[in-house]
Amino acid sequence: MGHFHFRRARPEDEAAVRALSAHIWEGEDYVPERFHDWLADETGQFTVVYDGDALVALGKLTELGPGEWWLEGLRVHPDHRGRGLARQLHNYAVQLAGEIGRGVLRFSTASSTKATHKLAETTGFRLINRRLPAEKEIEADSHMDTTVFTVVKPADLPQLRRRLDQSDYFAACHGLMEHRWKLWEILPRLGQLQADGRLYWWRNQAGFIIFMTGEGRGSLSYLDAAAADWPELLRHVAAWATAAGIHKVQTKPLATREARQALVAAGWQVNDERELWLYERPLEASGKLQL
């Protein structure tokens, strides 16, 4: 690791983390908001990297669930880029995951981050999903029926599980739902998603969605219906969400020609230039960390 010092973050790092994050996304970085949650995580690790007294990089390894690990929040101070820090921190996190975890390790990145794609390939990751970001911001359509969605009841879960097991789209998604650029396995969470009111049937079980909310925004985290029904389902989602007081909805379905056509037909804005690319690798035992 050269002369850089890698270690678990401590409470006294907060000011330095905030100062580094002020350089990310024009000061709109989410890391400061997550600082205390990440610090309290005892299963993963919030890692900071110092060069002497200067915080130069940080990143987070998170256990999302049993056998389900996630890399997020990799940041390098702009004054210290070009020194191989991103590569070293990525390698450190992958090695750490191999020591403390089993199952799979995943992370997402934008299609434009070519250096990250190369880094993923050289550390045993494979690209398993390309997803198309889209959003919809409208006023509710008073002429559109917003009663076409009904909550999935506990008694419906076995039927829903069978539906997903037989769904080609679910298989192509590797059984994952998306929320805020993070991908989660659906099946282990079905019971909790139902209890939280996140699962909905559409048009008497002709389709199914997972819908997340937060901070006045909605996330269509998963949708499953016949390809011909996607435009209508997407229009209904937007009208239903805005009728509920949510005025912006985002989604990231698989980046297929059919999905793009459906989104455009339903009036959603599609960001073709910033696809979400999802990488995955199995976790294997590795040697002792060399710090």
C-alpha positions in Angstrom: 0.0 0.0 0.0 3.0 2.3 -0.2 3.2 5.0 2.4 -0.6 5.4 2.7 -2.2 4.3 6.0 -5.4 2.3 5.7 -7.6 1.9 8.8 -11.1 1.7 10.1 -12.8 5.1 10.5 -13.1 6.7 13.9 -15.3 9.4 15.4 -12.5 11.9 15.2 -12.3 11.5 11.4 -15.7 13.3 10.9 -14.3 16.7 10.2 -11.8 15.4 7.7 -14.5 13.3 6.0 -16.8 16.3 5.6 -13.9 18.4 4.2 -13.1 15.7 1.6 -16.8 15.2 0.7 -17.2 18.9 0.1 -15.1 18.4 -3.1 -17.5 15.6 -4.4 -20.5 16.3 -6.6 -20.2 20.1 -6.0 -20.7 19.6 -2.2 -23.8 17.3 -2.6 -22.1 14.1 -1.5 -24.2 11.9 0.7 -21.3 10.4 2.7 -21.4 13.0 5.5 -25.1 12.1 6.1 -24.1 8.5 6.5 -21.0 9.0 8.6 -22.4 7.9 11.9 -24.3 4.9 10.4 -21.2 3.8 8.6 -19.1 4.2 11.7 -21.5 2.1 13.8 -21.4 -0.8 11.2 -19.6 -3.7 12.9 -20.0 -6.2 10.2 -18.5 -4.2 7.3 -15.9 -1.5 7.4 -15.8 2.2 6.8 -12.2 2.7 5.7 -10.2 5.9 5.7 -6.8 6.4 4.0 -4.3 8.9 5.3 -1.1 10.3 3.9 0.5 11.7 7.0 -2.1 13.9 8.7 -4.2 14.3 5.5 -7.3 12.3 4.7 -6.8 11.4 1.0 -9.5 8.7 0.4 -12.3 6.7 1.9 -14.7 3.9 1.1 -17.2 1.5 2.6 -17.7 -2.2 2.6 -21.3 -3.1 3.6 -23.0 -6.4 4.3 -26.5 -6.0 2.8 -27.6 -9.4 4.0 -26.3 -12.9 4.5 -23.9 -13.7 1.7 -24.6 -10.3 0.1 -21.7 -7.7 0.2 -21.5 -4.3 -1.4 -18.8 -1.7 -2.1 -19.8 1.9 -2.0 -18.7 5.5 -1.4 -15.2 5.3 -2.8 -13.8 8.8 -2.7 -10.4 10.2 -3.5 -9.5 13.8 -2.6 -9.0 15.7 -5.9 -5.6 17.0 -4.8 -4.4 13.4 -4.5 -5.8 11.8 -7.7 -3.4 10.2 -10.1 -1.5 8.4 -7.3 -3.3 5.1 -7.7 -5.4 5.6 -4.6 -8.7 4.4 -6.1 -7.0 1.2 -7.3 -5.3 0.6 -3.9 -8.5 1.3 -1.9 -10.6 -0.9 -4.2 -8.0 -3.8 -3.9 -8.0 -3.3 -0.1 -11.8 -3.5 0.1 -11.9 -6.6 -2.1 -9.3 -8.3 0.0 -11.0 -7.3 3.2 -14.3 -8.7 1.9 -12.6 -12.0 1.2 -11.4 -12.2 4.7 -14.6 -11.3 6.6 -17.4 -12.3 4.2 -18.7 -15.2 2.1 -21.1 -15.1 -0.8 -20.9 -12.4 -3.5 -19.4 -8.9 -3.6 -21.1 -6.3 -5.9 -20.8 -2.7 -6.7 -22.4 -0.3 -9.3 -20.8 2.5 -11.3 -21.8 4.7 -14.2 -21.1 3.6 -17.8 -18.9 6.6 -18.3 -16.3 5.6 -15.6 -14.0 3.6 -17.9 -11.2 3.4 -15.3 -13.5 1.7 -12.9 -14.6 -0.8 -15.5 -11.0 -1.8 -16.1 -10.4 -2.0 -12.4 -13.3 -4.3 -12.0 -12.1 -6.6 -14.7 -8.6 -6.9 -13.2 -10.0 -7.8 -9.8 -12.2 -10.7 -10.8 -15.6 -8.9 -11.3 -17.9 -9.5 -14.2 -20.5 -7.2 -15.6 -23.9 -8.8 -14.9 -26.4 -5.9 -15.5 -26.6 -2.7 -17.5 -29.5 -0.6 -16.3 -31.1 2.5 -17.8 -31.7 5.5 -15.5 -35.0 7.3 -16.1 -37.3 9.6 -14.2 -40.7 11.1 -14.5 -41.8 14.5 -13.0 -45.4 15.4 -13.8 -48.7 16.5 -12.2 -51.2 13.9 -11.5 -53.5 13.0 -14.5 -57.1 13.3 -13.2 -58.3 11.1 -16.0 -56.0 8.2 -15.2 -57.2 5.4 -12.9 -54.9 5.2 -9.9 -56.8 2.3 -8.3 -55.1 -0.2 -10.6 -52.5 -0.9 -7.9 -53.3 -3.1 -4.9 -51.0 -4.1 -2.0 -49.6 -7.6 -2.0 -51.1 -9.4 1.1 -49.2 -11.9 3.2 -51.3 -14.7 1.7 -50.2 -13.6 -1.8 -46.5 -14.2 -1.1 -46.3 -17.9 -2.2 -48.0 -16.9 -5.5 -45.7 -14.0 -5.9 -42.7 -16.2 -5.2 -43.8 -18.6 -7.9 -44.3 -15.8 -10.3 -40.8 -14.5 -9.8 -39.3 -18.0 -10.1 -41.0 -18.3 -13.5 -40.1 -14.8 -14.7 -37.5 -14.4 -17.5 -37.1 -10.8 -16.6 -36.4 -11.6 -12.9 -33.8 -14.1 -14.0 -32.2 -11.5 -16.3 -32.1 -9.1 -13.3 -30.3 -11.7 -11.3 -33.1 -11.4 -8.8 -32.1 -7.9 -7.9 -34.0 -4.7 -7.2 -32.5 -1.2 -7.4 -32.7 1.7 -5.0 -30.4 4.7 -5.1 -27.8 3.0 -7.2 -27.6 0.0 -4.8 -28.8 -3.4 -5.8 -30.5 -5.8 -3.3 -31.6 -9.4 -3.6 -35.4 -9.5 -3.7 -36.3 -13.0 -2.5 -34.8 -12.9 1.0 -36.6 -9.6 1.5 -40.1 -10.4 0.2 -41.6 -10.8 3.7 -40.1 -7.5 4.9 -41.0 -5.6 1.7 -44.6 -6.8 2.1 -44.7 -5.8 5.8 -43.4 -2.4 4.8 -46.0 -1.9 2.1 -43.6 -1.9 -0.8 -45.1 -4.6 -2.9 -48.0 -4.0 -5.3 -50.0 -5.9 -7.9 -51.0 -4.0 -11.0 -54.3 -4.7 -12.9 -55.4 -7.8 -11.0 -52.0 -9.3 -10.9 -51.2 -8.7 -14.6 -48.1 -7.0 -13.3 -46.1 -6.5 -10.1 -43.9 -3.6 -8.8 -41.7 -2.8 -5.9 -42.0 0.9 -5.0 -39.8 2.7 -2.5 -40.3 6.2 -1.1 -38.3 8.7 0.7 -37.8 12.5 0.9 -40.7 13.2 -1.4 -39.4 11.0 -4.1 -40.4 7.6 -5.4 -38.3 4.7 -6.7 -39.7 2.1 -9.0 -37.2 -0.5 -7.8 -38.6 -3.4 -9.8 -41.4 -4.0 -12.3 -42.5 -7.2 -13.9 -45.2 -7.4 -16.6 -45.7 -8.4 -20.2 -43.5 -6.3 -22.5 -46.5 -4.9 -24.3 -47.9 -3.7 -21.0 -44.8 -1.7 -19.9 -45.9 1.7 -21.3 -49.3 1.6 -19.6 -47.8 0.4 -16.4 -45.2 3.1 -16.4 -47.9 5.8 -17.0 -50.0 4.4 -14.2 -47.0 4.4 -11.8 -46.3 8.1 -12.5 -50.0 9.1 -12.0 -50.4 7.0 -8.9 -47.2 8.4 -7.3 -48.1 12.0 -8.0 -51.6 11.4 -6.7 -49.9 10.3 -3.5 -47.9 13.5 -3.2 -44.7 12.2 -4.9 -43.8 14.4 -7.8 -40.7 12.7 -9.1 -40.2 9.0 -9.7 -37.0 7.3 -10.9 -36.4 3.8 -12.1 -33.5 1.8 -13.6 -34.8 -1.2 -15.5 -32.5 -3.4 -17.6 -31.0 -1.4 -20.5 -32.8 -3.1 -23.3 -34.3 -1.6 -26.5 -37.8 -2.7 -25.4 -37.4 -1.0 -22.0 -36.2 2.2 -23.5 -39.0 2.3 -26.0 -41.6 1.7 -23.2 -40.1 4.5 -21.1 -40.1 7.0 -24.0 -43.7 6.0 -24.9 -44.8 6.6 -21.3 -43.2 10.0 -21.3 -40.2 9.3 -19.0 -36.9 11.0 -19.4 -34.2 8.5 -20.2 -30.5 9.1 -19.5 -28.8 7.1 -22.2 -25.3 8.5 -21.3 -25.2 7.4 -17.7 -26.2 3.7 -17.5 -25.8 1.9 -14.2 -23.3 -0.9 -14.6 -23.5 -3.7 -12.0 -20.4 -5.8 -11.3 -20.2 -9.0 -9.2 -17.6 -11.5 -8.1 -17.6 -14.4 -5.7 -16.0 -14.0 -2.4 -13.1 -16.3 -1.7 -10.8 -16.5 1.3 -7.7 -14.4 0.8 -4.5 -14.1 2.7 -3.8 -11.8 5.6 -4.1 -8.1 4.8 -0.8 -6.4 4.1 -1.2 -2.8 5.4 
